[in-house]
Amino acid sequence: MAEIGRPLGELLRHARQRLAGAGIADAAFDSRLIVEHFTATTRTDAISSPDRIVGHVTKIEAALDRRIAGEPVHRILGYRDFYGMRLNLSVETLEPRPDTETLVDAVLPFVHETAARQGICRILDLGTGTGAIALALVTQEPKAVAIGVDVSDDALATASVNAAHLGVARRFSAQKSDWFAEIVGLHHLIVSNPPYIRSREIEDLQNEVRNFDPRRALDGGPDGLEPYRTIASGAARHLEKDGLVGLEIGHDQRRDVTEIFEQAGYNLFTQHKDLGGNDRVLVFRR
């Protein structure tokens, strides 16, 4: 039996009401994303042609059910926009968030300068996930090349697909490695958004994070600092002279992470706050 379509404007109102009625905080935004995704329409279509009959109503209802059950809207859609790119998500990838764009902004001038001076900028992205940080940098600098490192085969496959979709597959390679274990060669820039949540605090996170982001991408050990110790102790063997290490941090970790890197022979080069005014990125030079 063929599915009966509904007017676009009516469907948008229905979706918004369902989510709002279930207490979803961003009901208007999430319902619009869901309806536009499954009907291949835009906000302009909703304004100019609200009476247009659209299909996929059953899929939209199923997506609304998932959202009401707590699944993040971008997990339902299967993608997230980041730094002007559309990145596929998968089960074992962290959903890239706007705060991480602060790290891209912090190191991009160095990438441009290095590429102009050396003719290339080699980047190592530890815990690459979707490839978000590395891919943002290589799409912004045509002479940059990057290796995205992860222990998850699922994440590496997802990052590779994202690189191909963005047309930069020749300048991005995905490599399976536990941090630096399988890495060879020197890089001008090492970047990472490592797990930095204290193990005991993971159960206190929002349901959307705790239940749908991979725990391995969240858990930074008892004090949330274990990945930083690993990076600080191993980075020098893989860093070019005058290279940089750029890191995302938790909002209360600036002092501790700075101390870890200073003890390993680094100086704090720059520090950056996110859009909320929280400490978010530290960049070190050896």
TISETI-619147 format. One record per residue (C-alpha): x, y, z; residue in three letters. Coordinates in steps of 0.02 Angstrom, whole numbers, plus 50000, padded with zeros to 5 digits. Each point is the difference from the previous one (the first is absolute). Layout:
residues N
XYZALA;...
//
This chain:
residues 286
500005000050000MET;500725016749947ALA;500415012250139GLU;498895015550004ILE;500975016249995GLY;499665015450107ARG;500195018749971PRO;501745005750049LEU;499425013750117GLY;498794988350089GLU;501354986850019LEU;501225012550075LEU;498705005850126ARG;499584982050045HIS;501844995450025ALA;500325015450107ARG;498484996550108GLN;500504981850027ARG;501755004850057LEU;499435014750105ALA;498684989350082GLY;501354987550048ALA;501035013750081GLY;501385000949868ILE;500925016450031ALA;500375004349819ASP;498374993449930ALA;499825012949861ALA;501784998049938PHE;500064981050013ASP;498314997549917SER;500525011249855ARG;501634990349976LEU;499074983449999ILE;498635005449880VAL;501205008849881GLU;501174984949999HIS;498694987049958PHE;499015010849877THR;501525007949915ALA;499265017250029THR;500705016450067THR;499435013750116ARG;499635010349845THR;498834986349938ASP;499055000350164ALA;499745018849984ILE;499615000849814SER;499074983549977SER;499234994450165PRO;498594991049907ASP;501214989349899ARG;499614981650026ILE;501504990250062VAL;500284981650038GLY;501064989550117HIS;498785003350141VAL;500304982850076THR;501895002950004LYS;499735016950081ILE;498884992550134GLU;501324986750036ALA;501345013550013ALA;498915010050120LEU;499784984350105ASP;501894998250010ARG;500235018250048ARG;498674998850136ILE;500904984550066ALA;501545011050025GLY;501054996749846GLU;500905015949941PRO;499295007349841VAL;501644999049904HIS;500194981550044ARG;498294997449922ILE;500495009749844LEU;501704991449991GLY;501025015749975TYR;500595015850086ARG;500585016449924ASP;501705005850061PHE;501075014449937TYR;498995001249840GLY;500134981349966MET;498654986550010ARG;500744985150092LEU;499254982750009ASN;499824992950176LEU;500104982050055SER;499784990050159VAL;501815001750057GLU;500275018349956THR;499775014750115LEU;498775012749933GLU;501095015149956PRO;499405015750089ARG;500215018749971PRO;501225001950147ASP;501254989349904THR;500025012849860GLU;500995010750124THR;501464987949978LEU;499935001549811VAL;499985018950012ASP;501474999750122ALA;501194989949892VAL;499455004649823LEU;501135015549987PRO;501504988950042PHE;499454987549867VAL;499915013749870HIS;501695007350051GLU;500864983150000THR;499274995249831ALA;500565016649926ALA;501764998350071ARG;500294981349978GLN;498854996149854GLY;499094987550111ILE;499294998550174CYS;499924982550073ARG;498654997650131ILE;499704985750121LEU;498254999250075ASP;499924988450150LEU;498294992250033GLY;499345006349835THR;498234993050013GLY;499045007249852THR;501615008449943GLY;499255016950046ALA;501575009450055ILE;501194993149869ALA;498745001849859LEU;499595017950047ALA;501845004349991LEU;500374991449834VAL;498445007249918THR;500565017450054GLN;501834997849946GLU;500324991549832PRO;501824996150044LYS;499574991450164ALA;500004981150019VAL;499354990650150ALA;500004983150084ILE;498464996250104GLY;500394987750140VAL;498734989650092ASP;499854982950083VAL;498264997449929SER;499814992049829ASP;498265007449990ASP;500665017650031ALA;501414997949874LEU;498784994149867ALA;498855014750036THR;501435012649992ALA;500584992749834SER;498245001449926VAL;499905018050060ASN;501675004049919ALA;499414992549835ALA;498375009850003HIS;500975016050032LEU;501204996449856GLY;501574999350109VAL;500284981150007ALA;501735002149921ARG;500545011250143ARG;499224990550145PHE;500434982550057SER;499194990450142ALA;501174989550107GLN;499594987950139LYS;501095003250151SER;499875001150189ASP;500605018050012TRP;501805000249932PHE;500284981250003ALA;499984997349811GLU;500495017649945ILE;501615003849908VAL;500725016149931GLY;499975018150051LEU;498545012249993HIS;499895018850006HIS;498414999450103LEU;499244987550119ILE;498185003150046VAL;498774990750109SER;498305001250082ASN;500364985750120PRO;498834992250128PRO;500075011550150TYR;498494996050109ILE;500424992550171ARG;499414981950004SER;498865002750149ARG;499155014949918GLU;499434991249841ILE;498394994050082GLU;499595018250041ASP;500085005749818LEU;498455004249899GLN;499084984449941ASN;500335004849819GLU;501884999750031VAL;500114985750124ARG;498884988249903ASN;500485003949820PHE;501805006449993ASP;501284985850010PRO;500644998450178ARG;501774997349936ARG;499955017649927ALA;499445007450166LEU;500944991050140ASP;501635008750043GLY;500394988950149GLY;499795003250187PRO;500525018349989ASP;499595003049816GLY;501835003449960LEU;500714983249945GLU;499935003749812PRO;500935016450027TYR;501404990950092ARG;500114987649856THR;500085013849869ILE;501265010350100ALA;501164985350024SER;499964994249818GLY;499785015449892ALA;501825005649993ALA;500514984449901ARG;498755004549864HIS;500145019049995LEU;501045010449882GLU;501135013550074LYS;498915015050043ASP;498444989449978GLY;498435002550103LEU;498824989150103VAL;498205006350003GLY;498764992550124LEU;498205001750049GLU;499774999650190ILE;498614999650128GLY;499495016950067HIS;500904997350167ASP;501584991549935GLN;501095014449939ARG;501175000350149ARG;500204981150013ASP;500294997149814VAL;501235014649993THR;500974992650144GLU;500064982849917ILE;500735007449840PHE;501205011750088GLU;500714985250095GLN;500254991349832ALA;501015014849934GLY;498665010449912TYR;499525018250015ASN;498215006249987LEU;499945008949831PHE;498195006049996THR;498384996850093GLN;498235002449938HIS;498245000850070LYS;498464992849916ASP;498425009649954LEU;499374997950177GLY;501555008450072GLY;500704983750072ASN;501824994549985ASP;499964987949853ARG;501644999249903VAL;501845000050047LEU;501415000649873VAL;501764994950052PHE;501725002049923ARG;501514989850052ARG;
//
